[in-house]
Amino acid sequence: MNRKRYKYIHRLVEKITTSPSNNMEFNCYGHLVHLESETDCYVSVAVYHTTDRYSGELADFSFDYWTHELYVEYAEDERLFGAIVRAFRDIYAGSGFSVSSYED
């Protein structure tokens, strides 16, 4: 059985955290990424399986830049959830980073 690899997630999170987060879409590593926000201190992210939004969501999460809280609404599997958390933890290590999810 082929296990999915999520090596691109760290680079994707770096791009998200360094991009203006106000309502934009871009393709990254064959996935459509939709950023939505009404403010510069918060972003909601949807990552789709392909460059087509109708292919289904791979992950849905939000990040508050002010409190450094990551909220994972949906991740396709535990490996993806872990990859998202590790990517944010690497970037925001030592800054009071916290994680919550839909299942908490």
C-alpha positions in Angstrom: 0.0 0.0 0.0 1.3 3.4 -1.0 1.4 5.8 2.0 1.0 9.5 1.1 3.9 11.7 1.8 3.4 15.3 2.9 7.0 16.6 2.5 5.6 19.7 0.8 3.6 20.8 3.8 6.5 22.6 5.5 7.2 24.6 2.4 3.5 25.4 2.0 3.2 26.6 5.6 6.3 28.8 5.1 4.7 30.3 2.1 1.4 30.9 3.9 3.1 32.5 6.9 5.1 34.9 4.7 2.4 35.8 2.2 -0.3 38.4 2.7 -3.1 36.4 4.1 -6.1 38.4 2.8 -8.3 36.4 0.5 -6.1 34.8 -2.2 -5.7 31.5 -4.0 -2.6 29.9 -5.4 -1.4 26.5 -6.7 1.4 24.9 -4.7 2.8 21.4 -5.4 -0.2 20.4 -7.4 -2.7 21.6 -4.8 -5.1 24.6 -4.8 -4.5 26.6 -1.6 -7.2 29.1 -0.6 -6.4 31.7 2.0 -9.2 33.7 3.6 -8.9 36.5 6.2 -10.4 39.8 7.1 -7.4 40.9 9.1 -3.6 40.6 8.9 -3.4 38.7 12.2 -5.4 35.6 11.3 -5.7 33.3 8.3 -8.0 30.4 7.4 -6.5 27.9 4.9 -8.1 25.3 2.8 -5.9 22.9 0.8 -7.5 20.8 -1.9 -6.4 17.4 -3.4 -5.6 18.9 -6.8 -5.7 22.4 -8.4 -9.5 21.9 -8.7 -11.5 23.0 -5.7 -14.1 20.3 -6.5 -11.6 17.5 -6.0 -12.2 17.7 -2.2 -10.3 19.1 0.7 -7.1 17.7 1.9 -6.9 19.9 4.9 -8.6 22.9 6.5 -6.9 24.9 9.3 -6.6 28.4 10.7 -3.8 30.2 12.4 -3.9 33.3 14.7 -0.6 35.2 14.3 -1.3 37.2 17.5 -1.8 34.3 19.9 0.1 31.7 17.8 -2.8 29.3 18.0 -3.2 26.7 15.3 -6.7 25.2 14.9 -7.0 22.2 12.6 -10.6 21.8 11.5 -9.9 18.9 9.1 -6.9 16.8 8.0 -7.2 13.9 5.6 -5.3 11.6 8.1 -3.1 11.7 11.2 0.1 11.9 9.2 -1.1 15.1 7.5 -2.3 16.5 10.9 1.2 15.8 12.3 2.9 17.4 9.3 0.9 20.6 9.6 1.6 20.8 13.4 5.3 20.1 12.9 5.6 22.8 10.2 4.0 25.5 12.4 6.0 24.3 15.5 9.3 24.6 13.5 8.4 28.1 12.5 7.0 29.3 15.8 9.1 27.3 18.3 9.6 29.0 21.6 6.7 31.5 21.2 3.9 29.9 23.1 2.6 28.0 20.1 -0.6 26.0 20.8 -2.7 23.5 18.8 -6.4 22.5 18.9 -8.5 20.5 16.6 -12.1 19.7 15.9 -11.8 16.5 18.0 -10.5 18.3 21.1 
